[in-house]
Amino acid sequence: MINLERYESLVEAESLADLHSSCATISKELGFNHFLYGVRVNTSLLQPYQFIFSAYPQTWRNHYDASEYTSIDPTVLHCHTHVVPTYVWENGH
C-alpha cells in the first residue's frame, strides 16, 4: 500500500529547492541514491522545451549529455513510450 503522506511534501513545496529536497528524501526512503525528472514539450519543431530536475552529480550529467546517452538509454525510451512516470531498471532490464 502506498503511503500518500510521504508525498505531501511534494505538493506543499514552495520552491524548486523545497521540491528537490522532498524528492531526494523520498528517493532515499525508497532505496535510491539519485532521481531525475525530465519533461520535453514539443512547442517548437526546431527547439522543444526541455526541463531536467536531477539529483545526479553534475559531472555525471555532463558526461551523460556529452555522450548523448539519451539515444541509447532504455529508461528514456520507456518514458517516451509509456505514460507511467516511473521506471525501475532491475538487473539490466
ABEGO torsion letter per residue (X at the ends): XBBAAAAAAAAABABAAAAAAAAAAAAAAAGBABBBBBBBBBABAABBBBBBBBABBAAAAAAAAAAGAAAABAAAAAAAABABABBBBBGGX
